[in-house]
Amino acid sequence: MAVPKKKTSKSKRDMRRSHDSLIAPGISTCPECKEPKPAHRVCPSCGFYKGKEVVSTDK
């Protein structure tokens, strides 16, 4: 069984974990209805994407 010869320092351990943090998704505003929406996605409130209606919504 593999066993480390030396204790891993807190600095080395934390440097290894530096990329494990979570990041918040990008939120942009829809140019059609001015509602917040996820970036590069169809607007859930109006159904537009890049100036075209992709999904019809019943309002």
KEKE-3310 file (N, C-alpha, C; in steps of 0.2 Angstrom, whole numbers, plus 5000, padded with zeros to 4 digits):
npx = (5004:5003:5011:5012:5029:5032:5023:5010:5011:5001:5001:5004:4993:4982:4986:4984:4970:4966:4959:4946:4936:4919:4911:4900:4887:4886:4876:4865:4856:4841:4839:4827:4816:4821:4823:4833:4843:4851:4868:4871:4859:4842:4830:4820:4808:4803:4807:4816:4831:4846:4839:4829:4813:4813:4807:4790:4781:4767:4759)
npy = (4994:5011:5024:5040:5048:5059:5072:5081:5098:5112:5123:5117:5108:5117:5124:5114:5113:5124:5126:5121:5128:5135:5144:5158:5157:5166:5180:5189:5203:5202:5208:5210:5209:5214:5206:5197:5184:5168:5168:5166:5158:5154:5166:5164:5170:5177:5170:5173:5173:5179:5190:5183:5174:5159:5150:5149:5158:5158:5172)
npz = (5000:4996:5005:5011:5012:5019:5028:5020:5018:5024:5015:5003:5001:5001:4989:4980:4980:4975:4963:4965:4969:4969:4956:4952:4940:4925:4923:4913:4905:4896:4880:4874:4884:4895:4907:4919:4914:4910:4903:4886:4884:4880:4883:4898:4900:4889:4878:4868:4858:4853:4846:4839:4840:4848:4857:4859:4871:4882:4886)
capx = (5000:5007:5010:5017:5034:5032:5017:5009:5010:4994:5001:5004:4987:4978:4987:4981:4963:4964:4954:4940:4930:4913:4910:4893:4886:4885:4869:4865:4849:4838:4838:4820:4811:4825:4823:4839:4843:4858:4871:4871:4854:4836:4827:4814:4802:4800:4808:4820:4838:4849:4834:4824:4809:4815:4802:4784:4778:4760:4759)
capy = (5000:5017:5028:5046:5048:5066:5075:5087:5105:5116:5127:5112:5105:5122:5126:5109:5114:5131:5126:5117:5133:5136:5151:5160:5158:5173:5183:5195:5205:5200:5214:5211:5210:5217:5202:5193:5177:5165:5170:5161:5154:5157:5169:5160:5174:5179:5165:5176:5172:5183:5194:5179:5170:5152:5146:5153:5158:5160:5177)
capz = (5000:4995:5011:5010:5017:5022:5029:5015:5022:5023:5009:4997:5001:4999:4982:4975:4981:4973:4958:4967:4972:4964:4953:4950:4933:4922:4922:4908:4904:4890:4876:4872:4889:4901:4912:4920:4911:4910:4897:4880:4884:4878:4889:4900:4901:4883:4873:4862:4858:4848:4842:4836:4845:4848:4860:4860:4878:4883:4891)
cpx = (5004:5005:5015:5023:5035:5025:5016:5007:5003:4995:5001:4997:4982:4979:4984:4973:4961:4959:4947:4935:4925:4913:4903:4892:4884:4878:4869:4857:4847:4837:4831:4815:4815:4825:4830:4838:4851:4861:4871:4865:4847:4833:4820:4808:4799:4802:4813:4827:4841:4844:4829:4820:4811:4810:4796:4782:4771:4760:4752)
cpy = (5006:5022:5034:5046:5054:5068:5081:5093:5108:5120:5123:5110:5111:5124:5121:5110:5120:5131:5123:5122:5134:5143:5152:5160:5165:5175:5189:5197:5204:5207:5215:5213:5213:5213:5199:5186:5175:5167:5164:5156:5157:5160:5165:5164:5176:5174:5167:5174:5175:5187:5190:5175:5163:5148:5151:5152:5161:5166:5180)
cpz = (5000:5001:5009:5015:5021:5023:5023:5019:5020:5016:5003:4996:4998:4991:4978:4975:4978:4967:4959:4969:4966:4962:4951:4943:4931:4921:4918:4908:4897:4886:4874:4878:4895:4907:4913:4917:4911:4903:4892:4881:4882:4884:4891:4900:4894:4877:4867:4864:4852:4843:4839:4841:4843:4851:4861:4868:4878:4888:4891)
residu = (MET:ALA:VAL:PRO:LYS:LYS:LYS:THR:SER:LYS:SER:LYS:ARG:ASP:MET:ARG:ARG:SER:HIS:ASP:SER:LEU:ILE:ALA:PRO:GLY:ILE:SER:THR:CYS:PRO:GLU:CYS:LYS:GLU:PRO:LYS:PRO:ALA:HIS:ARG:VAL:CYS:PRO:SER:CYS:GLY:PHE:TYR:LYS:GLY:LYS:GLU:VAL:VAL:SER:THR:ASP:LYS)
# end
